[in-house]
Structure formats: structure tokens, C-alpha cells
Amino acid sequence: MNNSSVFKFLIYYFLLFPLFAVFTVKLLGSPPRNLTGLMMIVLIFFVLLNAKLIVYSRFLQFYMLFFVYISILNIVKVNSEISFFKFLYANTGLHFLLFLIFIQWDIKYFWLNLKLIHQLLVFIIILSAIVIIVQQFIPTFFVNPRYIKAWMEMKGGSLFQAEELRSPSIFSWAGTMGIGLIFLPFVAVVVNNYLIIKKNRLAYLFLFLGLLVAILSKGRWAMINAGILFAMIFHYNKVHLGRTIKIVFIIALALVGIYYLLPFIGINVNKLIADRILETSNGGLKEGSASSRILAFEVFFRLFPKAPVFGVGSQITNDLIKELAGRSSQLHVGYLSLLYYYGIIGGLIYFVFIYYLTKTLFRNAKIHGYYSPLYSWIGFLLANLTLNFIIPFEAGILLVLLLDKYYLIAHREKTLNLSVKPNPSMPQQILDAI
């Protein structure tokens, strides 16, 4: 197996991960993320044995430093016993580190079937939209029983109604963040492809589907991330007042279309807005689930001064349990959790890591012309304003990081090949593929 074969395998693996996860849970009874972690461990040994060069970029250096820091901190601060085997297969921080090392591997240009990748992504997006619409009428349709059990436990074991359950589409088997960190990056790639070849109407259609699925998932953070994808339009069209007004009009038209489409197929959109977005049934934003974000700030400012430099480690402390008082299970703001658990030192290292990775993705996008990896990564960063999920070991994020690497390799191959005219929108295959 050569390096390009490993690269191709990972691209198709993460692309099909939402479907593969169903078989993993049903047949093996194991979370797919753990198996993915074990796979990364095996692959990294292959890399180390065969790679001629691994470039240790700034973002890799700082993430490696962050991982070493939190590992030592947990050994010192957290009184818990964990087997070495469990550390290997269940530690997503380690798995993401191995993935970052892998994408720094020096890989020569190889042919990748972008047409097939695009078609598979389109299939998954359409399938996701169909399934989530069905889930508005049959809440448990194609939902992982573990997801339902966790939801019922959070609700105190009571039976839930359709409007109470967060509709996960096909992604409940792959984890809890599938809509925002798997589905939306897939949408970003497809939209990006259509924008590059000037098929704007198809781009708008898939932006509409992305926004529709995000709204039906009832996750506010996913709705915001879906809306942000519309900004990709600016990178492929000249920015002026008329164009800006047109894009704002398109977004407004998409929202109005969704508002009138949902009742037509039997979904009470007014109730969805009232109960989930405004949370009127739970006393409004100050009393509903959004209140956990306000609580996070209140608790953080009371507890952070007790261990500001090094943090408390990866643990729910007695002080935190006491302060939350059953009103929330954790600090529901990722960056506050980061600082509380790992202190100023850990937080600073992590922020430098995301700065360099964001800078790298922006620089690469300007070179090869594809902005979907950058916007998918921005979606992850925004998600942590309301979620606690600082390790981006999710199939959608990993796929776009791999594609970013491939786009860069393909662009450099094209510009170095004097027999072919350079094209800033490489890889050129996509122009003939869709």
C-alpha cells in the first residue's frame, strides 16, 4: 500500500462514515469513532515506516504541545485509572493528533475521482434531507437507540414528543454532532464545486437543503453554521452593493420558502420556532436550554479564579457539580470549558493552534480556489461558542482537511507542469466532472 492509496482510502472512509457507522453500531456494538481511532493508530505506523518527509507545521506543533500538556495535566490532577488500551482507542485528542501528522505527510500528486466524490456527497445530502423530513412525523425513524436512550435520560425518563427530540437525520449513529460537523461540511464541498463551475442555481439549491436540514434538526448552532455557508458566494462573485443585496435576498427567499414549504408537508413551523428557537414553552430563552449558556458564564467566573493558570484537568469537579446544581450537565460554552479545564496555559496553546490552522486554510484557499475547508473549519470554531467540543475529530471536518491537502497538491502539480496551462481553480477535473 503506497501513500496515495492510504490517502484515497481515508477520503472515501470519512465520506461514507455516516453510513458505515450504522453497520459499526449494529454489527459490532461499538461507537464508530473508537474504531476510527484504532485505524489512525495503525495508519500512523505505516506513515512513520514509509514517509520520506513529514512537515511539522506551526499548527501541528502547537496541537502536539496542547495534547502533551493536557495529558500530563490529567495524570497530575485527575484521580482516575485508565488502561493503556483504552487510552489508545478512546482518546480523540490522540486520534486527531495522529490525523494532523498524517496530513503533513509529503505526498506526490495522484489522480482522485472527484466526480464520484461529488456524486456520493450529493446522494448523502439528499438522503439526509429525506430522512430528517420523515423524522418530523416518526421521531425514531432511522435513529440510533442509544441516541434515544440518552435523550430520554436527559428528559428524566419521560416519553418524548416529536417536537422535543433533536432530529439527527442519518447521523445519530456517527455521534451527536453529525448535522453541524459532518453534514454541513459535506454541503460546503458540493456548494463550492457548483460555485466554481458557475452553476449558481444548483449551489443555491444545496444551500437551501443545508439550511432546511439544519432548521429541522432543531439545533440553533447548526442553523447559524448553515447560514454562514452562504458567504462562500462572495468568493466567486464580484462584491458590490447589487450583489450583496441579491445574496441577502436569496437568503431571505430561502427562509420564506422553508417557512411555507414545511406546513405544506405537514410540519408545524410556528410551533418549531416557538418551542425550539424561542423556547416559549420552557419560559423563553432565559429559562430554556439557552439559559445553560448564560449559566456557563456565571459559573465560569466563580470557579475559574480557583485554578486559573493550569486548570483542573478533564474532570467534572465537585465544585462544578455544586455550582451547576442540576441546571446543566457541563459548561455549555466550549472556550469557557477549555479555560476552566486546562487553564490559561492550555487555553493559550489551543488558541495559537486554531490561529495557525485557520491561517493555513485561508492561505491554501487563496492558492487552490476552494473555500469549503475554511468555512467548514469556521463552523467548528463557531460551534464552540455554544457547545463543548474542542477536539474536531468528526468525519466532515476530517474530510475537508484531506480535500484541502489534495487541492493544494493538485494545484502545485498543475502549475509545475509546463505542458499544461496553470489554472487557479485546480483541480481541473471538477470542471468536467459535474
C-alpha positions in Angstrom: 0.0 0.0 0.0 1.5 3.3 -1.0 0.8 6.8 0.4 -1.7 7.8 -2.2 -3.7 4.6 -1.6 -3.9 5.4 2.1 -5.0 9.0 1.3 -7.7 7.8 -1.0 -9.0 5.2 1.5 -9.3 7.9 4.2 -11.2 10.2 1.9 -13.8 7.6 1.0 -13.9 6.3 4.6 -14.8 9.7 6.0 -17.2 10.4 3.1 -19.1 7.2 3.7 -18.7 7.4 7.5 -22.4 8.2 8.3 -23.5 5.0 6.5 -20.6 3.0 7.7 -21.4 4.0 11.3 -24.8 2.2 11.1 -23.1 -1.1 10.5 -20.4 -0.5 13.1 -23.0 0.1 15.8 -25.4 -2.7 14.7 -22.9 -5.4 13.9 -20.0 -4.6 16.3 -21.9 -2.7 19.0 -19.0 -0.2 19.2 -19.0 3.6 18.6 -17.5 4.2 15.1 -15.2 6.9 16.5 -13.3 4.3 18.5 -12.7 2.1 15.5 -11.6 5.2 13.5 -9.1 6.0 16.3 -7.6 2.5 16.2 -7.4 2.8 12.4 -5.5 6.1 12.7 -3.0 4.4 15.1 -2.4 1.6 12.6 -2.0 4.1 9.7 0.4 6.3 11.6 2.8 3.4 12.0 2.6 2.9 8.2 3.3 6.6 7.7 6.3 6.5 10.0 7.7 3.5 8.3 7.2 4.7 4.8 7.1 8.5 4.8 10.2 10.3 3.5 9.2 13.6 4.9 6.7 14.9 7.5 6.4 18.7 7.6 5.8 19.8 11.2 3.8 23.0 10.5 3.1 25.5 13.2 -0.5 24.3 13.8 0.8 20.7 14.2 3.5 21.8 16.6 1.1 23.7 18.8 -1.6 21.0 18.8 1.1 18.5 19.7 2.1 20.7 22.6 -1.5 21.1 23.7 -2.0 17.3 23.7 1.1 16.7 25.7 0.1 19.4 28.2 -3.4 18.1 28.8 -2.1 14.5 29.0 0.4 15.5 31.8 -2.3 17.7 33.5 -4.7 14.8 33.6 -2.1 12.5 35.1 -1.3 15.0 37.8 -4.8 16.4 38.5 -7.4 13.7 37.7 -7.6 10.8 40.0 -8.8 8.2 37.6 -7.3 4.9 36.3 -7.4 4.2 32.6 -5.9 1.3 30.8 -3.3 1.9 28.1 -5.5 0.2 25.5 -8.5 2.5 26.4 -6.1 5.5 26.1 -5.3 4.4 22.6 -8.8 3.6 21.2 -10.9 6.2 23.1 -8.7 9.3 23.2 -10.0 11.5 20.4 -7.3 14.1 21.3 -4.7 11.5 20.4 -6.5 10.4 17.2 -6.7 14.0 16.0 -3.0 14.5 16.6 -2.3 11.4 14.5 -4.5 12.7 11.8 -2.7 16.0 11.7 0.6 14.2 11.4 -0.8 12.2 8.6 -1.9 15.2 6.5 1.6 16.7 6.9 2.9 13.7 5.2 4.8 14.6 1.9 2.5 13.1 -0.8 3.1 13.4 -4.5 0.2 14.2 -6.9 -2.2 11.3 -7.7 -5.5 11.1 -9.6 -8.6 11.3 -7.4 -12.1 10.7 -8.8 -13.6 14.0 -7.8 -16.7 13.2 -9.9 -17.5 10.1 -7.8 -16.8 12.0 -4.6 -19.2 14.8 -5.7 -21.9 12.3 -6.6 -21.6 10.5 -3.3 -21.8 13.7 -1.4 -24.9 14.8 -3.3 -26.5 11.4 -2.6 -25.8 11.7 1.2 -27.1 15.2 1.3 -30.4 14.3 -0.4 -30.8 11.2 1.7 -30.2 13.3 4.8 -32.9 15.7 3.8 -35.4 12.9 3.1 -34.7 11.1 6.4 -35.0 14.3 8.5 -38.3 15.2 6.9 -39.6 11.7 7.8 -38.4 12.1 11.3 -40.7 15.1 11.8 -43.6 12.6 11.6 -41.8 9.5 13.0 -39.3 10.8 15.5 -37.5 7.5 16.0 -37.1 6.7 12.2 -33.6 5.6 11.5 -32.4 6.9 14.9 -29.7 5.1 16.9 -31.5 3.6 20.0 -28.5 4.8 22.1 -29.3 8.4 21.0 -33.0 7.9 22.0 -32.0 6.5 25.4 -29.6 9.3 26.1 -32.3 11.8 25.2 -34.9 10.2 27.4 -32.4 10.1 30.3 -31.8 13.8 29.9 -35.6 14.3 30.0 -35.9 12.4 33.2 -37.0 9.2 31.5 -40.3 10.6 30.3 -41.8 9.8 26.9 -40.8 12.5 24.4 -42.8 14.2 21.7 -41.7 14.7 18.1 -41.0 18.4 18.7 -38.8 17.7 21.7 -36.4 15.3 20.0 -33.5 16.8 18.2 -33.8 15.3 14.7 -30.4 13.8 13.8 -31.3 12.6 10.2 -28.9 9.8 9.4 -26.1 10.9 11.7 -27.2 9.6 15.2 -25.1 6.5 14.5 -22.0 8.6 13.8 -22.2 10.7 17.0 -24.0 13.7 18.4 -22.6 16.5 16.3 -23.4 15.0 12.9 -25.6 17.7 11.4 -23.1 20.5 12.1 -19.7 18.8 11.8 -20.5 16.1 9.1 -23.5 17.1 7.1 -22.7 20.8 6.7 -19.1 20.3 5.7 -20.4 17.9 3.0 -22.8 20.6 1.9 -20.0 23.1 1.8 -17.9 20.9 -0.6 -20.9 20.4 -3.0 -21.8 24.1 -3.0 -18.2 25.0 -3.5 -18.0 22.8 -6.6 -21.1 24.3 -8.2 -19.9 27.9 -7.5 -16.5 27.2 -9.1 -18.1 26.0 -12.3 -20.7 28.8 -12.2 -23.7 26.6 -11.7 -25.1 29.1 -9.2 -28.6 27.8 -9.2 -27.5 24.3 -8.1 -25.3 26.0 -5.4 -28.3 27.9 -4.1 -30.4 24.7 -4.1 -27.9 22.8 -1.9 -27.5 25.8 0.3 -31.3 25.7 0.7 -31.2 22.0 1.6 -28.4 22.6 4.1 -30.4 25.3 5.8 -33.6 23.1 5.7 -31.9 20.2 7.4 -30.3 22.5 10.0 -33.7 24.0 10.9 -35.4 20.6 11.1 -32.6 19.3 13.3 -33.7 22.0 15.9 -30.2 22.9 16.7 -29.6 26.6 16.8 -25.9 26.4 16.3 -26.4 24.2 13.2 -28.8 26.8 11.8 -26.2 29.6 12.3 -23.5 27.5 10.7 -25.8 26.7 7.7 -26.4 30.4 7.2 -22.7 31.2 7.2 -22.1 28.9 4.2 -24.0 31.5 2.1 -20.9 33.7 2.5 -19.0 31.4 0.1 -20.9 33.1 -2.7 -18.8 36.2 -2.2 -15.6 34.4 -3.1 -16.8 33.5 -6.6 -18.7 36.7 -7.5 -17.6 40.3 -7.5 -18.6 42.0 -4.3 -20.7 45.1 -4.8 -23.9 46.6 -3.4 -26.1 45.0 -6.0 -24.5 41.5 -5.5 -24.8 41.9 -1.7 -28.5 42.8 -2.0 -29.0 39.8 -4.2 -27.4 37.4 -1.8 -29.4 38.8 1.2 -32.5 38.4 -1.0 -31.6 34.8 -1.7 -31.2 34.0 2.0 -34.5 35.7 2.8 -36.2 33.9 0.0 -34.8 30.6 1.3 -36.1 31.3 4.8 -39.5 32.3 3.4 -39.6 29.2 1.2 -38.8 26.9 4.1 -41.5 28.7 6.2 -44.2 28.0 3.6 -42.9 24.6 2.5 -42.9 22.9 5.9 -46.6 23.4 6.6 -47.4 22.2 3.1 -45.8 18.8 4.0 -47.5 18.8 7.4 -44.8 20.3 9.7 -45.9 23.0 12.2 -43.2 25.5 11.6 -44.7 28.1 14.0 -44.5 25.5 16.8 -40.9 24.6 15.8 -39.9 28.3 16.0 -41.8 28.9 19.3 -40.7 25.7 21.1 -37.1 25.3 19.9 -35.8 28.7 18.7 -37.6 31.0 21.1 -38.4 28.3 23.7 -41.6 29.8 24.7 -42.9 26.5 26.2 -39.9 26.5 28.5 -40.2 30.1 29.7 -38.3 31.8 26.9 -34.6 32.0 26.2 -33.7 32.9 29.7 -35.4 29.7 31.1 -35.0 27.2 28.3 -31.9 25.4 27.1 -30.3 28.7 26.0 -30.1 29.5 29.7 -27.4 26.9 30.1 -25.1 29.3 28.1 -25.8 32.1 30.5 -25.3 29.8 33.4 -21.9 28.7 31.9 -20.6 32.3 32.1 -21.9 32.8 35.7 -20.3 29.5 36.9 -17.1 30.1 35.0 -16.4 33.5 36.6 -17.0 32.0 40.1 -14.8 28.9 39.6 -12.1 29.9 37.1 -10.1 32.1 39.7 -9.6 28.9 41.8 -7.3 27.4 39.2 -6.6 30.0 36.6 -3.1 29.0 35.4 -3.2 25.2 34.9 -6.9 24.4 35.2 -8.5 21.4 36.9 -7.9 18.8 34.2 -10.5 16.9 32.2 -13.0 16.2 35.0 -16.3 17.3 36.4 -15.3 18.6 39.8 -17.4 18.6 42.9 -17.3 22.4 42.8 -18.7 22.4 39.2 -21.5 19.9 40.1 -22.4 22.1 43.1 -22.5 25.3 41.1 -24.5 23.8 38.2 -27.0 22.4 40.7 -28.6 20.1 38.1 -29.4 23.0 35.8 -26.9 21.8 33.2 -24.5 18.8 32.8 -21.5 20.9 32.0 -20.2 24.4 30.9 -22.1 24.7 27.6 -19.6 27.1 26.1 -16.6 25.3 24.6 -14.0 28.1 25.1 -15.0 28.6 28.7 -14.7 24.8 29.3 -11.3 24.9 27.7 -10.0 27.6 30.1 -11.7 26.0 33.1 -10.3 22.5 32.4 -6.9 23.5 31.1 -6.2 27.0 32.5 -4.6 30.0 30.8 -1.6 27.9 29.7 -3.7 25.2 28.0 -6.1 27.8 26.6 -3.4 29.9 25.1 -1.7 26.9 23.4 -5.0 25.9 21.9 -5.9 29.4 20.7 -2.5 29.6 18.9 -3.2 26.2 17.3 -6.5 27.3 15.9 -5.0 30.6 14.7 -2.3 28.8 12.7 -4.7 26.2 11.3 -7.2 28.9 10.3 -4.4 31.0 8.7 -3.2 27.9 6.8 -6.6 27.1 5.4 -7.2 30.7 4.4 -3.8 30.8 2.6 -4.5 27.5 0.9 -7.9 28.6 -0.2 -6.4 31.6 -2.0 -4.0 29.3 -3.7 -6.2 26.5 -5.0 -9.5 28.4 -5.0 -11.6 26.1 -2.8 -13.1 27.7 0.3 -15.2 24.8 1.6 -12.4 23.6 4.0 -12.1 27.1 5.5 -15.8 27.6 6.0 -16.3 24.1 7.5 -13.5 24.9 10.0 -15.1 28.3 10.8 -18.3 26.4 11.5 -16.4 24.3 14.1 -15.0 27.3 15.7 -18.4 29.0 15.9 -19.9 25.8 17.3 -17.8 26.1 20.4 -19.4 29.3 21.3 -22.4 27.3 22.3 -21.1 23.7 22.6 -18.3 21.9 24.5 -16.5 20.1 21.7 -12.9 21.3 21.3 -11.4 18.2 19.6 -12.6 18.3 15.9 -12.3 14.6 15.3 -15.5 14.4 13.2 -15.8 12.9 9.7 -16.9 16.1 8.0 -14.0 18.2 9.3 -11.5 15.4 8.6 -12.8 15.0 5.1 -12.4 18.7 4.2 -8.9 18.8 5.7 -8.0 15.9 3.5 -9.5 17.6 0.4 -7.7 20.8 1.2 -4.5 18.9 1.2 -5.4 17.2 -2.2 -6.5 20.5 -3.8 -3.1 22.0 -2.8 -1.2 19.0 -4.2 -3.2 19.1 -7.5 -2.7 22.9 -7.9 1.0 22.6 -7.4 1.2 19.8 -9.9 -0.7 21.8 -12.4 1.4 24.9 -12.0 4.7 23.0 -12.2 3.6 21.0 -15.3 4.8 23.3 -18.1 2.8 21.3 -20.7 -0.5 22.3 -19.1 -1.8 25.8 -18.7 -2.0 26.7 -14.9 -5.5 27.2 -13.5 -6.1 28.8 -10.1 -9.2 26.8 -9.7 -7.5 23.4 -9.7 -8.1 20.5 -9.7 -9.3 20.9 -13.2 -11.1 17.6 -13.1 -14.1 19.1 -11.3 -14.9 21.4 -14.3 -15.6 18.3 -16.4 -17.0 16.1 -13.7 -20.3 17.7 -12.7 
